[in-house]
Structure formats: structure tokens, C-alpha cells
Amino acid sequence: MAMTLPLGILSFETSFTATNIIHGLTTLLFLHWIKGSPNFYEQGELNAMTLWEQLESSPETEQSSNTKKVLVIAPTALCYFACHFCNYDRVLCAINLGVWAVCVIAKLEGMNGVRLWGINRTIGIDDDLRKCE
């Protein structure tokens, strides 16, 4: 018998999968989609870079290294817990692993600055990079 939430919306087994999906979409949006910097004084140098690209291009310090490690470990742990609590149901595990793969592949060093199929490109900045290839 599946335990349900107080509102009866999701069972306990699927609630972690829903959490994993929401976390994946949120981090994808804020780390890999939105560009620019909230710093008013940086004069637009980072306007064409996502937050993850800004972390990758910053000088390597212990704090930035630890931040990047946490941002990779968090979706991994969440995926593991989601798979474990859904009792390794094949469909839910496939969904969880798909979300995890998107989150982690986007953080690989080789994906830094890559715009797949021109999605989320900055007109005038990313166009110059495509001409050089």
C-alpha cells in the first residue's frame, strides 16, 4: 500500500521523482539558461555567460571548487534517493537518470559555452564564435 502525502497528490514513491524533476528544471534554468550578472559594476563583461560558465571561468579557488562539487553532488544524491525510494521502478528510474544526466552533462567542462542547436545563444556574441568553427 503506497503512503500518500496529506493532500493525496503524490505517493511517497513518486514524490522524490517529482522533487528530482523540479530540482533539475530549476537548476537548469538558473545555472545553465539565464545569462548575465547581478553585479552592476562589472560593466557587461559577463552578459553572455550563464552562472555555471562564470563559475568555470573564474580563478580557481577553494571556495569555487567546493561550490562546483556541491552543485554536481546534489543532483547525484537526489537521483539516488529518488531511485531508492521508488523501489527501483524501471520507468521512474529512467526518468530520474535522464534528469540526472541532463544536469550533470551540462556541467562538464567540454559543454562550457556550447549552445546546442543554437538554443539560448546571444545574438552578436555567439554568432561570431560559430563563424570561426
N, CA, C and O atoms as a GROMACS GRO file, in nm:
protein
  532
    1MET      N    1   0.084  -0.118   0.000
    1MET     CA    2   0.000   0.000   0.000
    1MET      C    3   0.088   0.124   0.000
    1MET      O    4   0.174   0.138   0.086
    2ALA      N    5   0.067   0.211  -0.093
    2ALA     CA    6   0.151   0.329  -0.107
    2ALA      C    7   0.109   0.436  -0.008
    2ALA      O    8  -0.010   0.467   0.008
    3MET      N    9   0.210   0.493   0.059
    3MET     CA   10   0.183   0.602   0.150
    3MET      C   11   0.167   0.731   0.069
    3MET      O   12   0.248   0.759  -0.019
    4THR      N   13   0.064   0.809   0.097
    4THR     CA   14   0.039   0.930   0.021
    4THR      C   15   0.065   1.053   0.105
    4THR      O   16   0.066   1.047   0.228
    5LEU      N   17   0.085   1.163   0.038
    5LEU     CA   18   0.102   1.291   0.106
    5LEU      C   19  -0.030   1.333   0.168
    5LEU      O   20  -0.135   1.280   0.131
    6PRO      N   21  -0.027   1.426   0.263
    6PRO     CA   22  -0.152   1.470   0.326
    6PRO      C   23  -0.256   1.517   0.225
    6PRO      O   24  -0.376   1.495   0.247
    7LEU      N   25  -0.215   1.579   0.119
    7LEU     CA   26  -0.310   1.626   0.020
    7LEU      C   27  -0.350   1.516  -0.077
    7LEU      O   28  -0.444   1.533  -0.155
    8GLY      N   29  -0.281   1.404  -0.073
    8GLY     CA   30  -0.314   1.292  -0.160
    8GLY      C   31  -0.275   1.313  -0.305
    8GLY      O   32  -0.328   1.245  -0.393
    9ILE      N   33  -0.185   1.406  -0.332
    9ILE     CA   34  -0.147   1.435  -0.469
    9ILE      C   35  -0.052   1.329  -0.523
    9ILE      O   36  -0.076   1.273  -0.630
   10LEU      N   37   0.054   1.302  -0.451
   10LEU     CA   38   0.156   1.206  -0.496
   10LEU      C   39   0.178   1.101  -0.390
   10LEU      O   40   0.165   1.127  -0.270
   11SER      N   41   0.212   0.982  -0.434
   11SER     CA   42   0.252   0.879  -0.338
   11SER      C   43   0.395   0.908  -0.293
   11SER      O   44   0.467   0.985  -0.356
   12PHE      N   45   0.433   0.846  -0.183
   12PHE     CA   46   0.568   0.865  -0.131
   12PHE      C   47   0.673   0.823  -0.234
   12PHE      O   48   0.777   0.887  -0.245
   13GLU      N   49   0.646   0.718  -0.308
   13GLU     CA   50   0.740   0.665  -0.406
   13GLU      C   51   0.765   0.764  -0.520
   13GLU      O   52   0.877   0.776  -0.568
   14THR      N   53   0.661   0.833  -0.562
   14THR     CA   54   0.678   0.926  -0.674
   14THR      C   55   0.714   1.068  -0.630
   14THR      O   56   0.752   1.149  -0.714
   15SER      N   57   0.702   1.098  -0.502
   15SER     CA   58   0.731   1.235  -0.457
   15SER      C   59   0.878   1.270  -0.475
   15SER      O   60   0.910   1.385  -0.506
   16PHE      N   61   0.968   1.174  -0.456
   16PHE     CA   62   1.110   1.203  -0.477
   16PHE      C   63   1.141   1.222  -0.625
   16PHE      O   64   1.228   1.302  -0.660
   17THR      N   65   1.073   1.150  -0.712
   17THR     CA   66   1.091   1.169  -0.855
   17THR      C   67   1.042   1.308  -0.895
   17THR      O   68   1.107   1.376  -0.975
   18ALA      N   69   0.929   1.350  -0.840
   18ALA     CA   70   0.880   1.485  -0.868
   18ALA      C   71   0.978   1.590  -0.815
   18ALA      O   72   1.002   1.691  -0.882
   19THR      N   73   1.034   1.567  -0.698
   19THR     CA   74   1.133   1.659  -0.643
   19THR      C   75   1.256   1.664  -0.731
   19THR      O   76   1.312   1.772  -0.754
   20ASN      N   77   1.299   1.550  -0.781
   20ASN     CA   78   1.415   1.543  -0.870
   20ASN      C   79   1.389   1.621  -0.998
   20ASN      O   80   1.477   1.694  -1.045
   21ILE      N   81   1.271   1.606  -1.056
   21ILE     CA   82   1.237   1.677  -1.179
   21ILE      C   83   1.233   1.828  -1.154
   21ILE      O   84   1.288   1.905  -1.233
   22ILE      N   85   1.169   1.870  -1.046
   22ILE     CA   86   1.162   2.013  -1.015
   22ILE      C   87   1.300   2.070  -0.990
   22ILE      O   88   1.332   2.179  -1.037
   23HIS      N   89   1.383   1.997  -0.915
   23HIS     CA   90   1.520   2.042  -0.890
   23HIS      C   91   1.599   2.052  -1.020
   23HIS      O   92   1.672   2.148  -1.041
   24GLY      N   93   1.585   1.951  -1.106
   24GLY     CA   94   1.657   1.951  -1.233
   24GLY      C   95   1.618   2.069  -1.321
   24GLY      O   96   1.705   2.136  -1.377
   25LEU      N   97   1.488   2.095  -1.334
   25LEU     CA   98   1.442   2.208  -1.414
   25LEU      C   99   1.486   2.342  -1.355
   25LEU      O  100   1.527   2.432  -1.428
   26THR      N  101   1.479   2.354  -1.222
   26THR     CA  102   1.519   2.478  -1.157
   26THR      C  103   1.668   2.506  -1.173
   26THR      O  104   1.707   2.617  -1.207
   27THR      N  105   1.751   2.404  -1.150
   27THR     CA  106   1.894   2.427  -1.164
   27THR      C  107   1.933   2.448  -1.310
   27THR      O  108   2.024   2.525  -1.339
   28LEU      N  109   1.866   2.379  -1.401
   28LEU     CA  110   1.895   2.401  -1.543
   28LEU      C  111   1.863   2.545  -1.582
   28LEU      O  112   1.938   2.608  -1.656
   29LEU      N  113   1.753   2.596  -1.531
   29LEU     CA  114   1.714   2.734  -1.560
   29LEU      C  115   1.813   2.833  -1.502
   29LEU      O  116   1.864   2.920  -1.573
   30PHE      N  117   1.842   2.822  -1.373
   30PHE     CA  118   1.923   2.923  -1.306
   30PHE      C  119   2.073   2.908  -1.329
   30PHE      O  120   2.145   3.008  -1.328
   31LEU      N  121   2.122   2.785  -1.350
   31LEU     CA  122   2.266   2.768  -1.370
   31LEU      C  123   2.307   2.768  -1.517
   31LEU      O  124   2.417   2.812  -1.550
   32HIS      N  125   2.219   2.719  -1.606
   32HIS     CA  126   2.261   2.696  -1.744
   32HIS      C  127   2.177   2.769  -1.848
   32HIS      O  128   2.202   2.751  -1.968
   33TRP      N  129   2.080   2.848  -1.809
   33TRP     CA  130   1.997   2.916  -1.908
   33TRP      C  131   2.005   3.068  -1.895
   33TRP      O  132   2.034   3.137  -1.992
   34ILE      N  133   1.978   3.120  -1.776
   34ILE     CA  134   1.979   3.265  -1.755
   34ILE      C  135   2.122   3.315  -1.764
   34ILE      O  136   2.213   3.260  -1.702
   35LYS      N  137   2.140   3.421  -1.841
   35LYS     CA  138   2.273   3.477  -1.861
   35LYS      C  139   2.284   3.613  -1.792
   35LYS      O  140   2.183   3.677  -1.762
   36GLY      N  141   2.407   3.654  -1.768
   36GLY     CA  142   2.431   3.786  -1.712
   36GLY      C  143   2.476   3.777  -1.568
   36GLY      O  144   2.491   3.669  -1.511
   37SER      N  145   2.498   3.894  -1.511
   37SER     CA  146   2.547   3.903  -1.375
   37SER      C  147   2.466   4.008  -1.301
   37SER      O  148   2.435   4.113  -1.357
   38PRO      N  149   2.431   3.981  -1.176
   38PRO     CA  150   2.358   4.082  -1.099
   38PRO      C  151   2.449   4.195  -1.051
   38PRO      O  152   2.401   4.294  -0.994
   39ASN      N  153   2.578   4.181  -1.073
   39ASN     CA  154   2.674   4.283  -1.028
   39ASN      C  155   2.667   4.403  -1.123
   39ASN      O  156   2.704   4.392  -1.240
   40PHE      N  157   2.620   4.514  -1.074
   40PHE     CA  158   2.603   4.636  -1.153
   40PHE      C  159   2.736   4.693  -1.201
   40PHE      O  160   2.741   4.759  -1.305
   41TYR      N  161   2.843   4.669  -1.127
   41TYR     CA  162   2.971   4.734  -1.154
   41TYR      C  163   3.063   4.656  -1.247
   41TYR      O  164   3.173   4.703  -1.273
   42GLU      N  165   3.024   4.543  -1.298
   42GLU     CA  166   3.114   4.465  -1.382
   42GLU      C  167   3.110   4.505  -1.529
   42GLU      O  168   3.182   4.445  -1.609
   43GLN      N  169   3.031   4.601  -1.567
   43GLN     CA  170   3.029   4.665  -1.698
   43GLN      C  171   2.999   4.569  -1.814
   43GLN      O  172   3.053   4.587  -1.923
   44GLY      N  173   2.915   4.470  -1.792
   44GLY     CA  174   2.868   4.385  -1.900
   44GLY      C  175   2.964   4.278  -1.948
   44GLY      O  176   2.939   4.217  -2.052
   45GLU      N  177   3.073   4.254  -1.876
   45GLU     CA  178   3.170   4.155  -1.921
   45GLU      C  179   3.114   4.012  -1.917
   45GLU      O  180   3.160   3.926  -1.991
   46LEU      N  181   3.016   3.989  -1.832
   46LEU     CA  182   2.963   3.854  -1.814
   46LEU      C  183   2.822   3.839  -1.870
   46LEU      O  184   2.754   3.741  -1.839
   47ASN      N  185   2.777   3.933  -1.952
   47ASN     CA  186   2.640   3.930  -2.001
   47ASN      C  187   2.609   3.810  -2.089
   47ASN      O  188   2.493   3.767  -2.094
   48ALA      N  189   2.705   3.754  -2.157
   48ALA     CA  190   2.680   3.642  -2.248
   48ALA      C  191   2.710   3.508  -2.182
   48ALA      O  192   2.711   3.405  -2.250
   49MET      N  193   2.734   3.507  -2.051
   49MET     CA  194   2.771   3.384  -1.981
   49MET      C  195   2.665   3.346  -1.879
   49MET      O  196   2.609   3.431  -1.811
   50THR      N  197   2.639   3.214  -1.869
   50THR     CA  198   2.550   3.164  -1.765
   50THR      C  199   2.625   3.160  -1.633
   50THR      O  200   2.747   3.179  -1.630
   51LEU      N  201   2.554   3.135  -1.525
   51LEU     CA  202   2.618   3.130  -1.394
   51LEU      C  203   2.723   3.020  -1.388
   51LEU      O  204   2.830   3.040  -1.330
   52TRP      N  205   2.695   2.903  -1.447
   52TRP     CA  206   2.793   2.795  -1.446
   52TRP      C  207   2.918   2.834  -1.526
   52TRP      O  208   3.029   2.803  -1.484
   53GLU      N  209   2.900   2.900  -1.639
   53GLU     CA  210   3.014   2.945  -1.719
   53GLU      C  211   3.095   3.049  -1.642
   53GLU      O  212   3.217   3.054  -1.655
   54GLN      N  213   3.029   3.131  -1.564
   54GLN     CA  214   3.100   3.229  -1.483
   54GLN      C  215   3.181   3.159  -1.374
   54GLN      O  216   3.294   3.199  -1.345
   55LEU      N  217   3.125   3.054  -1.314
   55LEU     CA  218   3.199   2.977  -1.214
   55LEU      C  219   3.320   2.908  -1.277
   55LEU      O  220   3.428   2.904  -1.218
   56GLU      N  221   3.302   2.854  -1.398
   56GLU     CA  222   3.411   2.786  -1.467
   56GLU      C  223   3.522   2.882  -1.509
   56GLU      O  224   3.640   2.844  -1.508
   57SER      N  225   3.487   3.005  -1.545
   57SER     CA  226   3.588   3.098  -1.595
   57SER      C  227   3.655   3.178  -1.484
   57SER      O  228   3.754   3.247  -1.508
   58SER      N  229   3.601   3.169  -1.362
   58SER     CA  230   3.662   3.243  -1.252
   58SER      C  231   3.792   3.174  -1.208
   58SER      O  232   3.808   3.054  -1.229
   59PRO      N  233   3.882   3.250  -1.148
   59PRO     CA  234   4.005   3.187  -1.099
   59PRO      C  235   3.972   3.077  -0.998
   59PRO      O  236   3.885   3.094  -0.912
   60GLU      N  237   4.041   2.966  -1.010
   60GLU     CA  238   4.012   2.850  -0.926
   60GLU      C  239   4.055   2.878  -0.783
   60GLU      O  240   4.174   2.892  -0.754
   61THR      N  241   3.959   2.886  -0.695
   61THR     CA  242   3.985   2.899  -0.552
   61THR      C  243   3.922   2.780  -0.482
   61THR      O  244   3.844   2.705  -0.542
   62GLU      N  245   3.954   2.763  -0.356
   62GLU     CA  246   3.896   2.651  -0.283
   62GLU      C  247   3.745   2.666  -0.270
   62GLU      O  248   3.672   2.568  -0.276
   63GLN      N  249   3.699   2.790  -0.254
   63GLN     CA  250   3.556   2.813  -0.240
   63GLN      C  251   3.481   2.781  -0.369
   63GLN      O  252   3.376   2.716  -0.365
   64SER      N  253   3.533   2.826  -0.485
   64SER     CA  254   3.464   2.797  -0.611
   64SER      C  255   3.471   2.648  -0.644
   64SER      O  256   3.377   2.593  -0.702
   65SER      N  257   3.580   2.583  -0.608
   65SER     CA  258   3.592   2.440  -0.631
   65SER      C  259   3.490   2.363  -0.546
   65SER      O  260   3.426   2.270  -0.595
   66ASN      N  261   3.475   2.403  -0.421
   66ASN     CA  262   3.377   2.338  -0.334
   66ASN      C  263   3.235   2.364  -0.382
   66ASN      O  264   3.150   2.276  -0.374
   67THR      N  265   3.209   2.484  -0.433
   67THR     CA  266   3.077   2.517  -0.485
   67THR      C  267   3.043   2.428  -0.604
   67THR      O  268   2.932   2.375  -0.612
   68LYS      N  269   3.138   2.411  -0.695
   68LYS     CA  270   3.113   2.326  -0.812
   68LYS      C  271   3.093   2.181  -0.772
   68LYS      O  272   3.011   2.111  -0.833
   69LYS      N  273   3.167   2.133  -0.672
   69LYS     CA  274   3.150   1.996  -0.626
   69LYS      C  275   3.010   1.974  -0.570
   69LYS      O  276   2.946   1.873  -0.599
   70VAL      N  277   2.963   2.069  -0.489
   70VAL     CA  278   2.830   2.056  -0.430
   70VAL      C  279   2.723   2.059  -0.539
   70VAL      O  280   2.625   1.986  -0.532
   71LEU      N  281   2.743   2.144  -0.641
   71LEU     CA  282   2.645   2.154  -0.748
   71LEU      C  283   2.642   2.031  -0.838
   71LEU      O  284   2.548   2.014  -0.916
   72VAL      N  285   2.742   1.945  -0.829
   72VAL     CA  286   2.740   1.817  -0.902
   72VAL      C  287   2.692   1.705  -0.810
   72VAL      O  288   2.621   1.615  -0.854
   73ILE      N  289   2.729   1.710  -0.683
   73ILE     CA  290   2.691   1.605  -0.588
   73ILE      C  291   2.542   1.610  -0.556
   73ILE      O  292   2.480   1.505  -0.538
   74ALA      N  293   2.484   1.729  -0.548
   74ALA     CA  294   2.343   1.743  -0.509
   74ALA      C  295   2.248   1.669  -0.605
   74ALA      O  296   2.164   1.593  -0.558
   75PRO      N  297   2.258   1.688  -0.739
   75PRO     CA  298   2.166   1.611  -0.825
   75PRO      C  299   2.195   1.461  -0.824
   75PRO      O  300   2.105   1.380  -0.846
   76THR      N  301   2.321   1.424  -0.798
   76THR     CA  302   2.356   1.282  -0.791
   76THR      C  303   2.290   1.217  -0.670
   76THR      O  304   2.231   1.109  -0.680
   77ALA      N  305   2.299   1.283  -0.556
   77ALA     CA  306   2.237   1.229  -0.434
   77ALA      C  307   2.085   1.227  -0.447
   77ALA      O  308   2.020   1.130  -0.406
   78LEU      N  309   2.028   1.331  -0.504
   78LEU     CA  310   1.883   1.337  -0.522
   78LEU      C  311   1.835   1.227  -0.617
   78LEU      O  312   1.730   1.167  -0.594
   79CYS      N  313   1.910   1.201  -0.722
   79CYS     CA  314   1.876   1.093  -0.814
   79CYS      C  315   1.882   0.958  -0.744
   79CYS      O  316   1.794   0.873  -0.763
   80TYR      N  317   1.985   0.937  -0.663
   80TYR     CA  318   1.997   0.811  -0.590
   80TYR      C  319   1.879   0.791  -0.496
   80TYR      O  320   1.818   0.684  -0.494
   81PHE      N  321   1.846   0.895  -0.418
   81PHE     CA  322   1.735   0.883  -0.324
   81PHE      C  323   1.603   0.861  -0.398
   81PHE      O  324   1.519   0.782  -0.352
   82ALA      N  325   1.584   0.929  -0.511
   82ALA     CA  326   1.460   0.912  -0.587
   82ALA      C  327   1.448   0.770  -0.640
   82ALA      O  328   1.340   0.711  -0.636
   83CYS      N  329   1.559   0.714  -0.690
   83CYS     CA  330   1.556   0.576  -0.739
   83CYS      C  331   1.534   0.477  -0.624
   83CYS      O  332   1.460   0.380  -0.639
   84HIS      N  333   1.598   0.502  -0.512
   84HIS     CA  334   1.586   0.412  -0.398
   84HIS      C  335   1.443   0.412  -0.343
   84HIS      O  336   1.387   0.305  -0.318
   85PHE      N  337   1.385   0.530  -0.326
   85PHE     CA  338   1.251   0.536  -0.264
   85PHE      C  339   1.139   0.497  -0.360
   85PHE      O  340   1.027   0.471  -0.315
   86CYS      N  341   1.166   0.492  -0.490
   86CYS     CA  342   1.063   0.439  -0.582
   86CYS      C  343   1.081   0.289  -0.601
   86CYS      O  344   1.021   0.229  -0.690
   87ASN      N  345   1.164   0.229  -0.516
   87ASN     CA  346   1.190   0.084  -0.519
   87ASN      C  347   1.243   0.039  -0.654
   87ASN      O  348   1.212  -0.071  -0.700
   88TYR      N  349   1.322   0.124  -0.716
   88TYR     CA  350   1.390   0.095  -0.843
   88TYR      C  351   1.292   0.055  -0.953
   88TYR      O  352   1.321  -0.033  -1.034
   89ASP      N  353   1.177   0.122  -0.955
   89ASP     CA  354   1.081   0.104  -1.063
   89ASP      C  355   1.148   0.148  -1.193
   89ASP      O  356   1.208   0.256  -1.198
   90ARG      N  357   1.139   0.068  -1.297
   90ARG     CA  358   1.212   0.094  -1.421
   90ARG      C  359   1.178   0.229  -1.484
   90ARG      O  360   1.268   0.302  -1.526
   91VAL      N  361   1.052   0.262  -1.490
   91VAL     CA  362   1.010   0.387  -1.554
   91VAL      C  363   1.057   0.507  -1.473
   91VAL      O  364   1.114   0.602  -1.528
   92LEU      N  365   1.034   0.503  -1.342
   92LEU     CA  366   1.074   0.616  -1.258
   92LEU      C  367   1.226   0.630  -1.252
   92LEU      O  368   1.278   0.741  -1.250
   93CYS      N  369   1.297   0.517  -1.251
   93CYS     CA  370   1.444   0.524  -1.253
   93CYS      C  371   1.495   0.582  -1.384
   93CYS      O  372   1.591   0.659  -1.385
   94ALA      N  373   1.430   0.547  -1.495
   94ALA     CA  374   1.470   0.604  -1.624
   94ALA      C  375   1.448   0.754  -1.626
   94ALA      O  376   1.532   0.828  -1.677
   95ILE      N  377   1.337   0.800  -1.570
   95ILE     CA  378   1.312   0.944  -1.561
   95ILE      C  379   1.415   1.011  -1.474
   95ILE      O  380   1.470   1.114  -1.511
   96ASN      N  381   1.443   0.953  -1.357
   96ASN     CA  382   1.540   1.010  -1.264
   96ASN      C  383   1.680   1.014  -1.325
   96ASN      O  384   1.751   1.114  -1.311
   97LEU      N  385   1.719   0.908  -1.392
   97LEU     CA  386   1.852   0.905  -1.453
   97LEU      C  387   1.861   1.002  -1.571
   97LEU      O  388   1.967   1.060  -1.595
   98GLY      N  389   1.752   1.020  -1.644
   98GLY     CA  390   1.751   1.118  -1.752
   98GLY      C  391   1.768   1.260  -1.700
   98GLY      O  392   1.845   1.338  -1.755
   99VAL      N  393   1.697   1.292  -1.593
   99VAL     CA  394   1.711   1.425  -1.531
   99VAL      C  395   1.853   1.443  -1.480
   99VAL      O  396   1.913   1.549  -1.498
  100TRP      N  397   1.906   1.340  -1.414
  100TRP     CA  398   2.043   1.347  -1.362
  100TRP      C  399   2.144   1.367  -1.476
  100TRP      O  400   2.236   1.448  -1.464
  101ALA      N  401   2.127   1.295  -1.585
  101ALA     CA  402   2.220   1.306  -1.696
  101ALA      C  403   2.220   1.446  -1.755
  101ALA      O  404   2.327   1.502  -1.784
  102VAL      N  405   2.103   1.505  -1.772
  102VAL     CA  406   2.096   1.641  -1.825
  102VAL      C  407   2.166   1.738  -1.731
  102VAL      O  408   2.241   1.826  -1.775
  103CYS      N  409   2.142   1.724  -1.600
  103CYS     CA  410   2.203   1.814  -1.503
  103CYS      C  411   2.356   1.801  -1.499
  103CYS      O  412   2.426   1.901  -1.490
  104VAL      N  413   2.405   1.680  -1.505
  104VAL     CA  414   2.550   1.659  -1.492
  104VAL      C  415   2.622   1.684  -1.625
  104VAL      O  416   2.731   1.741  -1.624
  105ILE      N  417   2.566   1.643  -1.737
  105ILE     CA  418   2.631   1.666  -1.866
  105ILE      C  419   2.645   1.815  -1.893
  105ILE      O  420   2.744   1.859  -1.952
  106ALA      N  421   2.547   1.894  -1.852
  106ALA     CA  422   2.555   2.039  -1.871
  106ALA      C  423   2.669   2.101  -1.791
  106ALA      O  424   2.715   2.211  -1.823
  107LYS      N  425   2.716   2.031  -1.688
  107LYS     CA  426   2.823   2.084  -1.604
  107LYS      C  427   2.963   2.037  -1.647
  107LYS      O  428   3.063   2.081  -1.589
  108LEU      N  429   2.972   1.950  -1.747
  108LEU     CA  430   3.102   1.902  -1.791
  108LEU      C  431   3.182   2.015  -1.855
  108LEU      O  432   3.125   2.107  -1.915
  109GLU      N  433   3.312   2.009  -1.841
  109GLU     CA  434   3.399   2.116  -1.892
  109GLU      C  435   3.385   2.133  -2.043
  109GLU      O  436   3.392   2.246  -2.092
  110GLY      N  437   3.366   2.026  -2.116
  110GLY     CA  438   3.353   2.034  -2.261
  110GLY      C  439   3.224   2.102  -2.307
  110GLY      O  440   3.214   2.144  -2.422
  111MET      N  441   3.127   2.114  -2.218
  111MET     CA  442   3.000   2.178  -2.253
  111MET      C  443   2.999   2.327  -2.220
  111MET      O  444   2.899   2.395  -2.243
  112ASN      N  445   3.109   2.378  -2.168
  112ASN     CA  446   3.118   2.519  -2.131
  112ASN      C  447   3.110   2.607  -2.256
  112ASN      O  448   3.198   2.600  -2.342
  113GLY      N  449   3.007   2.689  -2.267
  113GLY     CA  450   2.990   2.778  -2.380
  113GLY      C  451   2.921   2.715  -2.500
  113GLY      O  452   2.902   2.782  -2.601
  114VAL      N  453   2.884   2.587  -2.492
  114VAL     CA  454   2.819   2.518  -2.603
  114VAL      C  455   2.671   2.554  -2.604
  114VAL      O  456   2.605   2.552  -2.500
  115ARG      N  457   2.620   2.588  -2.721
  115ARG     CA  458   2.478   2.617  -2.739
  115ARG      C  459   2.424   2.514  -2.839
  115ARG      O  460   2.443   2.529  -2.960
  116LEU      N  461   2.358   2.411  -2.788
  116LEU     CA  462   2.307   2.305  -2.874
  116LEU      C  463   2.199   2.359  -2.966
  116LEU      O  464   2.103   2.421  -2.921
  117TRP      N  465   2.215   2.336  -3.095
  117TRP     CA  466   2.123   2.376  -3.200
  117TRP      C  467   2.093   2.527  -3.196
  117TRP      O  468   1.988   2.571  -3.243
  118GLY      N  469   2.184   2.605  -3.141
  118GLY     CA  470   2.165   2.750  -3.135
  118GLY      C  471   2.066   2.797  -3.030
  118GLY      O  472   2.032   2.915  -3.025
  119ILE      N  473   2.020   2.706  -2.946
  119ILE     CA  474   1.926   2.743  -2.842
  119ILE      C  475   1.999   2.823  -2.735
  119ILE      O  476   2.109   2.786  -2.694
  120ASN      N  477   1.940   2.932  -2.691
  120ASN     CA  478   1.992   3.018  -2.586
  120ASN      C  479   2.121   3.089  -2.628
  120ASN      O  480   2.205   3.120  -2.543
  121ARG      N  481   2.136   3.114  -2.755
  121ARG     CA  482   2.255   3.186  -2.799
  121ARG      C  483   2.233   3.336  -2.781
  121ARG      O  484   2.119   3.383  -2.780
  122THR      N  485   2.342   3.408  -2.768
  122THR     CA  486   2.336   3.553  -2.758
  122THR      C  487   2.368   3.609  -2.895
  122THR      O  488   2.479   3.590  -2.946
  123ILE      N  489   2.274   3.677  -2.955
  123ILE     CA  490   2.292   3.731  -3.089
  123ILE      C  491   2.405   3.833  -3.087
  123ILE      O  492   2.408   3.922  -3.002
  124GLY      N  493   2.496   3.819  -3.181
  124GLY     CA  494   2.609   3.909  -3.190
  124GLY      C  495   2.732   3.860  -3.117
  124GLY      O  496   2.844   3.901  -3.149
  125ILE      N  497   2.714   3.774  -3.019
  125ILE     CA  498   2.830   3.722  -2.944
  125ILE      C  499   2.855   3.577  -2.984
  125ILE      O  500   2.966   3.544  -3.026
  126ASP      N  501   2.755   3.492  -2.971
  126ASP     CA  502   2.771   3.351  -3.008
  126ASP      C  503   2.780   3.333  -3.159
  126ASP      O  504   2.835   3.234  -3.206
  127ASP      N  505   2.727   3.428  -3.237
  127ASP     CA  506   2.735   3.420  -3.383
  127ASP      C  507   2.879   3.428  -3.430
  127ASP      O  508   2.918   3.358  -3.523
  128ASP      N  509   2.960   3.513  -3.367
  128ASP     CA  510   3.100   3.527  -3.404
  128ASP      C  511   3.176   3.397  -3.377
  128ASP      O  512   3.265   3.360  -3.454
  129LEU      N  513   3.141   3.329  -3.270
  129LEU     CA  514   3.208   3.202  -3.239
  129LEU      C  515   3.175   3.095  -3.342
  129LEU      O  516   3.260   3.012  -3.373
  130ARG      N  517   3.052   3.095  -3.394
  130ARG     CA  518   3.012   2.994  -3.492
  130ARG      C  519   3.084   3.013  -3.625
  130ARG      O  520   3.111   2.916  -3.695
  131LYS      N  521   3.116   3.138  -3.662
  131LYS     CA  522   3.184   3.165  -3.787
  131LYS      C  523   3.328   3.115  -3.785
  131LYS      O  524   3.384   3.080  -3.888
  132CYS      N  525   3.389   3.111  -3.664
  132CYS     CA  526   3.528   3.070  -3.653
  132CYS      C  527   3.543   2.918  -3.664
  132CYS      O  528   3.652   2.869  -3.692
  133GLU      N  529   3.436   2.844  -3.643
  133GLU     CA  530   3.447   2.696  -3.644
  133GLU      C  531   3.449   2.639  -3.782
  133GLU      O  532   3.457   2.518  -3.798
   0.00000   0.00000   0.00000
